[in-house]
Amino acid sequence: MTGVVMGLWEGSAFAAGDVRANLNQAINLVNNCYAKLILRRGFLLLHASAVSRHGRTVVLAGPPGAGKSTAAVHLVEAGFRFVSNDRILAKPFPEYVETLGYPKQPRVNPGTLLHHPRLLGLLKPDERAALRALPEPELWDLERKRDVDLDAIYGPGTVELRGRMETLVLLKWRRDGQGSRVRSLAPEDALADLPYFYKNLGAFDPDRPAGSPIINSERARYGELLGRVRVVEVTGRVDFKALVGLVEQLLP
C-alpha cells in the first residue's frame, strides 16, 4: 500500500498522501478525469496503444501481456510518433476517426528496456546482468514497469497525442505460437473481439457501477467505429520486427 488516498465525485477530485513518491497514482487520477470529460463529448475508450505517421494512426490492441507497449516502442524506434501507451480515445466524425492519447509517458517492463539499445541505459549495470540471467519466459512476465521519457531519448516531437485512426491491429500472437499470419477482419468479426480492446473507467467513473457489463448501446457505438477503420488480426508467434514491417505497409 502506498498510503495515497484519492477521491472522485462529480466535478471534483483529490489525492492526499506522498504524491511525489507515488506520482503515477496522481497521474492516473488526472488522466481519468481528463478521459471522463472527453468521453462526454462522444468519444469511446479503447484499451490499446497507438502510433502515428503524418497524423495517420494505427491502434494496437490485444490481451494483457500481448506486448502493446513494447510494440509501440519498437515502432517509435522505427520512426513513428508515439500517441498513447495503454488507453486511446476515439470518435468517428463524418470524414475521419479522431484519436486522442493519454498525456502520460509509456511504462514498460525491464525486458523491453533490455532489448532496446537506446533504452538500455535506463538500467543499471547490475540490473542488466540480473535480467540477462533470467530465462526468457520469466523476463517476459516480469512486472517491474518503468516510465520512459520518449522526447528526452528520441527528441522533441516524438510524442503526438492526436491523430486520425485508420487501422486497428489486434495482437493475438503468442510467445509459443508458430509462424506469423495477418488477415483483415470484417466489422462484425472485429466486434466479436470487443473484449480485447473494450475499456471503461472502472472505479474512476462515479456514474457507472463497478463491474457493469457492456450495454447494447455501447456495443453499437463500437460497431460504428469498427465500420470506419480497417481491422487487422495478427496471429502466430510474437515478432516485433514483422509488426514494424506490417505497420509500415499500413501507413506508407
Sequence and secondary structure as in RCSB ss.txt:
>XXXX:A:sequence
MTGVVMGLWEGSAFAAGDVRANLNQAINLVNNCYAKLILRRGFLLLHASAVSRHGRTVVLAGPPGAGKSTAAVHL
VEAGFRFVSNDRILAKPFPEYVETLGYPKQPRVNPGTLLHHPRLLGLLKPDERAALRALPEPELWDLERKRDVDL
DAIYGPGTVELRGRMETLVLLKWRRDGQGSRVRSLAPEDALADLPYFYKNLGAFDPDRPAGSPIINSERARYGEL
LGRVRVVEVTGRVDFKALVGLVEQLLP
>XXXX:A:secstr
    EEEEETTEEEEES TTTTHHHHHHHHHHHHHHHHHTTT EEESEEEEEETTEEEEEE STTS HHHHHHHH
HHTT EEEESS EEEEE SS EEEEE SS  EE HHHHHT TTTGGGS HHHHHHHHTS HHHHHH    EE  H
HHHH TT B  EEEEEEEEEE  BTT  SEEEEEE HHHHHHTHHHHB   GGG TTS TT    HHHHHHHHHH
HTTSEEEEEEEB  HHHHHHHHHHH  
